[in-house]
Amino acid sequence: MKKVLSACLVCFTVVAVMSCGTGKKLKSANAEIQRLDSVNNSLNQQIAGLKDNMNDLNAQKDALNANLNNAKQGMANQQKQMQSLQSSLQSQRKAMEDLRAKIADALNGFKSDEVQVTYKDGLVYVSLQDKLLFKSGSAILDERGKQALGTVASVLNQDTSIKIMVVGHTDSVAFKKSYKDNWQLSTERANTIVRILRDSYSVDPARLTAAGRSKYSPVADNATPEGRASNRRTEIVLTPDLSEVWNLVNASSQQ
């Protein structure tokens, strides 16, 4: 009987020990499972956050690509407009240089100290010395000067887009006879030429402008007789039609 009780006690003790060890392991396993679940949830949240960041980055990338494409297209358009502007300016320059040559050829019968035709900064200058146009202190045009103007007008009437400014110049010697001063004399001489171009040679008056500069735009030294003679002149300044150029400039600035 004692042996049976001893055996039962041993079995109970073994079962109790085994049961206690299993409970601890189960508890530990459950705790580990909870920890792993927490880690998994945290990782899933981080993955979700990374996906959101990735989506944001992709959206930013798409926006940057769109901006880059727009910038490239804008640069391409500006380059095309710049090429068009350069082409227009080159064509205009050639046209004005051709006009200079044509007027110079037409005035070939006049002396070089009477007429000079030059091209500068996109403009053509026809400089007529006073000895060809007017007597001293007078704004009445000489016959030979009128012939020179007729020659110039025959060329100018071939291209009605050219604007014409007539500018009178004097030397620095004060003059008070028929006119108040040199400024009035230079202006009246320009007015005379404008009227001749309009009335005698049918140049459209809408193309014409008259101005006087008196002594304030010399081309030579007024201290010498030769310099003063050079300064006594009337310039016909020819300006091309700039509307196409300004249209290109305005289109470019609106980009």
TAPETA-V812002 format. One record per backbone hydrogen bond with DSSP energy under -0.5 kcal/mol. CO is the residue of the C=O (numbers start at 1). NH is the residue of the N-H. If there is no record, write none. Layout:
CO;NH / CO;NH
This chain:
1;5 / 2;6 / 3;7 / 4;8 / 5;9 / 6;10 / 7;11 / 8;12 / 9;13 / 10;14 / 11;15 / 12;16 / 13;17 / 14;18 / 15;19 / 16;20 / 17;21 / 18;22 / 19;23 / 20;24 / 21;25 / 22;26 / 23;27 / 24;28 / 25;29 / 26;30 / 27;31 / 28;32 / 29;33 / 30;34 / 31;35 / 32;36 / 33;37 / 34;38 / 35;39 / 36;40 / 37;41 / 38;42 / 39;43 / 40;44 / 41;45 / 42;46 / 43;47 / 44;48 / 45;49 / 46;50 / 47;51 / 48;52 / 49;53 / 50;54 / 51;55 / 52;56 / 53;57 / 54;58 / 55;59 / 56;60 / 57;61 / 58;62 / 59;63 / 60;64 / 61;65 / 62;66 / 63;67 / 64;68 / 65;69 / 66;70 / 67;71 / 68;72 / 69;73 / 70;74 / 71;75 / 72;76 / 73;77 / 74;78 / 75;79 / 76;80 / 77;81 / 78;82 / 79;83 / 80;84 / 81;85 / 82;86 / 83;87 / 84;88 / 85;89 / 86;90 / 87;91 / 88;92 / 89;93 / 90;94 / 91;95 / 92;96 / 93;97 / 94;98 / 95;99 / 96;100 / 97;101 / 98;102 / 99;103 / 100;104 / 101;105 / 102;106 / 103;107 / 105;108 / 107;110 / 111;114 / 111;115 / 114;129 / 116;118 / 116;127 / 118;125 / 120;123 / 123;120 / 124;126 / 124;238 / 125;118 / 125;127 / 126;128 / 126;236 / 127;116 / 127;129 / 128;234 / 129;132 / 129;133 / 130;134 / 133;142 / 135;138 / 139;141 / 140;135 / 142;146 / 143;147 / 144;148 / 145;149 / 146;150 / 147;151 / 148;152 / 149;153 / 150;154 / 151;155 / 152;155 / 152;156 / 153;157 / 155;158 / 156;159 / 159;162 / 163;239 / 164;166 / 164;209 / 165;167 / 165;237 / 166;211 / 167;235 / 168;213 / 169;233 / 181;185 / 182;186 / 183;187 / 184;188 / 185;189 / 186;190 / 187;191 / 188;192 / 189;193 / 190;194 / 191;195 / 192;196 / 193;197 / 194;198 / 195;199 / 196;200 / 196;201 / 197;203 / 198;202 / 204;207 / 205;208 / 207;164 / 209;166 / 211;168 / 213;216 / 214;170 / 221;224 / 224;228 / 225;229 / 226;230 / 227;231 / 228;232 / 231;233 / 232;130 / 233;169 / 234;128 / 235;167 / 235;237 / 236;126 / 236;238 / 237;165 / 237;239 / 238;124 / 239;163 / 240;242 / 242;246 / 243;247 / 244;248 / 245;249 / 246;250 / 247;251 / 248;252 / 249;253 / 250;254 / 252;255
